[in-house]
Amino acid sequence: MKITVAQLNYHIGNFERNKNLICGAIKKAKDCGSDLIIFSELCIPGYPPLDLLDRLDFIENCNITVNEIAKECTGITAIVGSPTINKRPEGKKLFNSALVLSEGKIVFSVNKALLPTYDIFDEYRYFEPEKDFSVFRFKGLRLAITICEDLWDEQPFDNEFEKTRLYTISPMEELAKQDPDIIINISASPFSYTKIEAKTNIFRSKAIKYKVPVVTVNQTGANTELIFDGASMLINSKGEIIKRLPFFEEATETFSFEDILTGSVSGNDIKPDAIYLIHKAIVTGIHDYFAKGNFKSCIIGLSGGIDSAVCLCLAAEALGNKNVRALLMPSRYSSDHSVNDAVALAKTLNVRYDIVNIEKPFHAFEEELAPLFAGKSRDVTEENIQARIRAVLLMAVSNKYGCILLNTSNKSEAAVGYGTLYGDMSGGLSVIGDVYKTDVYHLAHYINREKEIIPENTITKLPSAELRPGQFDTDSLPDYGILDSILYQYIELQKPAETMIREGYDRAIVNKVIRMINFNEYKRYQAPPVLRISSKAFGAGRRMPLVARY
């Protein structure tokens, strides 16, 4: 028997495009003599459809698309993911289902039992959990078809508060009683650079525990802030990875069941470096945000600093240099080398750049506000005015030329509120808002891995907003190495302050950083969507009250 794994890039609500992708893969599998082709979770509507699931017309379009795809399944069987209507009198109105299509109709269905509600997930909002489990008999084999979390009932968490077993039931334990010959897991699992190994180990451990091979099928591409890495796997009954499909690329590959059993599929599984994956994830995120949103071009405020330099490089790779432009907006406080470095980078990337000095509008604001500010010393107010002038200029170009403003704030800045609301926090998409400052430097070195693209001076100089004479980030913040370590432990690991202090961190610094994180929640609430590359990005996956006192 031959099995095809289809790792594809779906577009939410674009039923015609998704159908064509799926049918194209079915045709390819047929040409290879495949018996079974497997697609990912909710591939019919695209993932995550969110509150579109509340629309009856949306669900009807899912059903119509499934039936049209079923007509292509002659001489081959397909497993697709789609919402289906719960016809029982009780419970939520939908199931998250895996549908088996053969000879023009649905011949079997499996409903997801474990519906995650942590981080970015809120599946119990829409779906009813399944309580009954059956294998699917196909060509003399018993297939245990599971949907994403249904195989992840035991998983490691980043903090001590979480239990190892999140759920009270185990679908695979129930399916194991029916002696399956293979486990199939269809998923829509977003990328997190901290979860690659843990996710791999879950699948390997299940193969070992139940002594049967595992085939995982994940989608790839990006939908808004969520980026999917693909990396679908074939694992033999010994827990050995015998094939991993590419990261962040579409792939449709066919294997024989015998090869999966014996582990004779060619290709070594090499885990890529984290910075390589982060780089590729962000490029994918930018590309798909523009392609699926029908946007063509972008603009970036290029300061000569490392954040905007890295963002410009990522955007140029994702969209092509002809679709990227930069606006340099020096002030009386901008150093000559910052302007020169920004110009050099723009020329190296061959992107259009323009220089608009903000001195005249800044001086005009100073003059108009002078009567109101009489007797007041200069402070952060004047710094923020400069940042907001730059945002006005960037948005003017965005409006006039129809290019999306990309935000260049990093995660460290966003965490502690080191940014100006309606100023440098403006934009239609936050490119590196889930990348800590220390990793921004790693990305810069990766971009320069073969030759100097980002000027060396941009990487080596002390970071500064250049909004007042002699200003450096460390005037307001701890050294980024210390800051990022505290941020990671508080945000991702959710460690209390006292735990970090016992582990050797300075009490005053820890308390200061945590106060800054908590106080600036209102800024992040108004920030653009952030491309998610970690297990705890700012946005839908981290919900904090704005007026809490904790």
N, C-alpha and C positions, 0 to 999 in steps of 0.2 A: 504494500500500500504506500502511496505517495502523499505527503502532506506539504501544503504550501503555507508559508507565513507571509502575510501582507502587512507591512509596516508603512502606513500612509499618513499623509498630512491633510486633515479634514478642516472644513470651514463651517463654523456654527451657522446653521440655518440655510446653508447653500446646498439644498437638496440635490439639485441637478449636478452640481460639481462633484459632490460626494458620491452620487450614484455612478457617474462616469468613471471616477477613480476606482470604485469597487468593481464595476463591470469590466474595466480594463484589466484589473488584476485577475479576475476570474478567467478572462480569455487567455491571458498569459499562462495561468495555471493549467488550463485545459490543453494548451499547446505542449506543455511539459508532461502531459499524461497524469496529472494530479487527480487524486480521488477526493481530497478534502482541502479546502482553503479556509484560513482562519483570519478574521479581522479583529480590530480592537473594540473596546468597550464604547458604547454609544456612538459608533462610527456613522450611523445613519444621520443623526442630527448634528454631529460634531460635539466635542466636549470642552467646557461645561456649558450646557444650554441654559442653566439658571432658571429665571422665572418665565422664560419662553415655554417651559414645561407646563405652565398654568393655562396656556392658550390651547383651546380645543382644535383650532385650525392647524396649529403646529404639530400636534399629535396625529392629526389626520394626514398631514404631509409625510410624517414618519411612516405611517402604515402604507400609504400609497407607494412610497419609495421602496419599502421592503418587498411589496408584491411585485413591483417592476424588476427588482433584482432577482427575485425568486424565479422569474421567467428565464433568466440567463443560466440558471442552475440545472441544466440538463446534462447528464453524464458526469456531473461533479456536485459535491455537497459543500455548502458554505456555512460558516458560523459568523453571524453579524451581531452587533450590539445596537439595541434600540429600546426606547421606552415603550411599554405596552400597557393597556388599560387593565386595571384590577377589576374583574367582574364579580368579585366577592362582595357581599353586602356591607362588610366592615373594612376599616383600614383606609390608608391613603389611596388616591385614585389611580396611581401608576405603579408599575414595577420597572426596575432597571433590569432589562432582560438580555440574555444571549439566545438568539433564534437560529435554529438549524434549518437551512433551506435546501430542498432537494426536489428535483423534477417538478419545478414550478410552484411549490407550496412550502408552508412551514410544517415541518414534520416533528419538531421537538422544540421545547423551550426550557430555559433555566432562568430563574429569577435571583437577583442578588439578595443575599441574606444580611450581610454585615454592611451597614450604611454609615460611613464615617461622618462625624460632625466636628472633627478637630481641624485646626489650621484653616486652610482655604476651603475645606469640604463642608457641605451642608446637605448631604443627600437625603437625610431623614425628613427634611423639609418637603420633599417631593414624592419619595418612594415608600412603598410598604415593604418591609423585610420578609423574605421567604422563610418558611419553616419546614418545608418538605424537600427532600433531596433524592435525586435519582441519576444514575449513570445513563449515558446514551449508547445504545448498542449499534455498532457500525462496522460492517465487513468483518464480523467475528470478534471485534474488539469492544471492550467496555471503556467508554470515554468519560472521565470525570471532568465536566466542564464547570469551571469556576470563573467568577467575575471579580477581578482585582482584589479588593479587601477580603474576599471570601477565602483566599489562600494565605492571608496575612494576619490571622487571628492571634499569632504570637509574633510580636515585633518589638525591637528595642526602641526606647524613647530617650530623648536627650536630657531629661531631668529625673531626679530621684523621686519626685512625687508620683509619676505615672507608674502604673502596674505593667508587668511584662505581658500579661494577658488582658487585652482591652475589652474583649467580648465574652459573654457568658456561654456562647455556643461555638462550635467549630464545624462549619459545613464540610470540611475535608474529612473530619473524623467520621461523620455520617456517611459520606461517599465511600470511605475506605472499607466500610462494612460490606460493600457490594463488589469488592475485589476488582478495582479498575486496572486496566492495562496501561493507561497513560493519563496524566493530568494536563488539562489544557486551561490556561489562565489568560483571559482577555482583560486588558486594563487600559486606563487612561491615566497614567502615573506621571505627574509633573516632575521636572528635573529639580534636583537639589544636589549640589556638589558634595554635601555632607552625608548623603544617603545612598550613594552608589554601592558601596560595599555592603551596607546593611540590607539593601533590597536584594542584592545578589545572594547573600547568605540565606535569606528567607526561602528563596526558590531552591537553593541547593539542599537546605535542611529538610524540606518537604520531600524531595526526591529520595533522600537517604532514609527518612523516617518511614515512608510508605513503600519504598523499594520499587518504585516505578518512575519512568522518565517524566520530565516536565517540559512542556512547550509554553512559553510566555509570548504574548503578542501585545506590544505597546504601540501607541500612536506616536508620531513625531510632529515637528512643527510647533507653532505657537498660536495661541488665541488670547489676545489682549496681553495681560501680564503673565499668564501661565505658559511655560515653555516645556515641551515634551521631548525627551531625549531619544525615544525609540529604544535602541539597544535590546530588542527582543532576543530571547535566549532559547536554546535547546540544551537540556541538561539530562544526562543519562541517569540510570537508577542508582549509580554510585555517588551522585552529586557532582559529577565532573561536567564543567561547561564545555560542550563540544562545538558549539557555534554561538557567537553573539553577532547580531546584525549591527550595522553601523550606528553610531551616535548622530542624532540630528540629521538623518538622511532618510529618504524614502527607500524602501527595498522590498522586493517580492522574490522570495527564494523557495525552492522546492527540495524536499528531502524525502528519502524513503524511511518508513517506520523501522526497517531493519537497521539502517544506519544510526537512527536515534537510539535504538536498543543497544547496539554494539559500540557506539561511540566512534564510529569510523568516519564521521564528517570531517573534512579537512578544515584547517584554519585554527591558529592559536588565539586564545583569548588573552588580550593584553589590555590591562586597565589603563586608560589614558591619564595623563597628569591633570590635576584639578584645574589649574589655570588654563590649560588647553580647552577643557570642557566649558569653563566659564566663558572664555572668549567665544567659542563656537555657539554657546547658548545665547549670548547677547546678540551676536550677529543674526542668528535665527530669529530672535525675538523682534529685532528692529525690522528685518526683512518682511516677516509675516504681518506685523502690525500695519505696515504700509501697504503691502500687497492685498491683504484681506479688507483693509479699510478704504481701498481705492485711492490711496495717497501716492503722490509721485516723488516729492522732493522735501528736503528738510533744511532748516537753518540752525546754526549753533553759534552762540556767543563765545568767541575764541579769545581767551584772556592771556595766553602764554603760560598758564598753569597746567599742571599735569591732568586734572580732571577733564577739562574741556579738550585737551589734546588727545587723550585716550578716547573720549566720546567721538571726536571727529574721525579718528582712524576706524573705529567700529562702524560708524555710519557710512563712511566711504566704502568699506568692504561689503556692507549689507546692501547698499542702494546703488553703488557705482558713483565715481567721483563727479560725474556730470549732474547728478541729482542732489548734490550736497553743496551748500554755500556757507561761508563763515562771515561773521560780522565782528570786527575788532573795534572796541569802544574805549580807547584809553582816556584817562583822566589826568589831572595835575599830579596825581600820586603814582601813576603807572611808570614803572622803570623802562628804560630804553630796551633792555634785554628782553623784557616780557613781550613788547611789541615785535621786536626782531625775531624772537623765537616763534611767535604766532605766525608771522609772515612766512618764515622759513618752512614751517610745517604745512601751511596751506599750499605753498609752491611745490613742496615734495609730493603731496597728495594730488596736486593738480586740481584743486577745488577753487571755485571762485571765492574771492574774499574782497571785502570793502572795509574801509577805515572811516569811522565817524567819531570824531572827538566829542566827548560829552561835556567839555568845559563850558560852552555857551549855555546850554540848558541848565547845567548845575549852577552857574553863576546867576542865571535868571531866577531860579528857585531861591537861592540865598537872598537875593535882593527883595523878592516879594515877601519872604518870610521874616525878614529882618525885624520889622515892627512887632511881629507876634513873638519873636524869640528874644527880644531886647532883655538884657540882663542875664540871659541863660548861656552857659558854657557850651561849646561844641561837644557833641557826644555821638552816640550810635545813630542818632536821628539823621545827621548829615551823611553818615556812611550808607544808611538805608536809602536815602534819596538818590544817591548815585546808582545803587543796584536797581532801583525802580525806574530810573531814566533808561538804563540799559534794557530793561524788560519792555518798556514802551517802544524803543527803537526796534528791538527784535520782533515784537508783535506787529509793528507797522510793516516791516518787510514781509512777515508771514502773511498778513492780510493782503498786501499788494500783489504778491507773487504766488500765493497759494501754497506756501511751503510750511510744513509743520515745525514748530519750535521744539527742539529736543532739550530736555532739562539735563544738566550736567552735575547735579549735586550727588555726592557719594553718601553711603549709608552712615558713616561716622558723623558727618555734618547733619544729616537728617535726624539722627538719633538724639543729638544734643541741641538741636535748634540753631545750629551755626549756619544760618541762611536767612535771607530776607523774604518774608511773605509778600507776594506780588512783585518780587524782584527776581533774584537769581533762583527762586523756587518755582518760577513760572515754566510752563511748557505743556505740550500735548502728550509726552511720554518721558518718563524718567529712565535714562539708559543705565546708569550705574548706581541707582538708588538702593540696590541690595548688595553693593560691593563695598566692603570696608576700605578705608584709605590705604592701609598697608597692602591690600590686594590690588588696589589701583596701580600701585608701583609695580607689583608683579605683572599686571597686565601690560604696563608700559614696556617692561623688559621683554615680555613675550612678543609684543609687536615689533620690537627692535631685534628680534632673535637672529635675523640674517643680515640686516644692515640698519644703519641709523635712519629711522623715519621720524620719530619724536626727538627733537634736539636734546642732546645730553644735558644741557643746562636746565631744561624744563624738568628733568627727572631729579637732578642733584640739588637744585636750589631749595631753600627753606620755603615751605608753602605759606602763601600770604594772599589775603583778599585785596591788598593794595587799595584800601579805602581811607587810609590816613598815613602820615609819614612814619616810616620805619615799622609798619605793622607786620606781625607774623601770627600764624594760627596759634602758636604756643603761648601768646599773650593771654589768650582766653581759655585754652584747652590744655590738658596734659599732653605729653608726647604721644604721638599716634600709636606707637607700639603698646604703651600702657593703656591708653584709652580704648583701643580696639579689643584688647583682651578683656577689659571690664565689660564693654558693651556686649561682646559675644556671650559671656557667662550670664549676664543679666537678661538679655533679650532671647537668645537661642536656648540656653540651658536653664533660664529662669532661677538662677541662684540668688538667694537673699544676700543682702549686704554683709550681714554678720558672717556668713560662710566664707565670702571672699576675703574679709578682713582676717579671719582665722587662718586662711591660706597664705597670708603674707602681704596682702594689698594694703596700702595706706588708707586709714579710716577716713581722713578728710577728703582724699581724692575720690574714693568710692562713693561717699555720701554726696559729694558735689556732682559727680557724673549722674547718679541716679536721680537727683533733684532735677537736673537739666533734662533728662529723658522724660520724666513724668510731667514736668511743666510745659514742655513743648509739644504735647500730643495735639493741641489745637492746630499747630502748623502742619503736621503730617496729615491731619484730617482733610486739609485743603490742597494737598499736593497732587501732582499728576499720577496716573497709574505707574507702578514701578515694575520693571521686568524682574521676575522672581527667579533667583538662582540658589537660594538657600532654603532651609527648612522653616524659617521664620522671617519673612519679608514684611516690611511695612505695607499695609493695605488690608485686603479682605481677610487675610490669614492672621491678623493681629488686631483684636478688637478691644479697645480700652475706652473707658468713659472719659469724657473731656473734663468733667468737674469733680472728679474723685479726689480724695485727700488720703493717699496711702503711700 
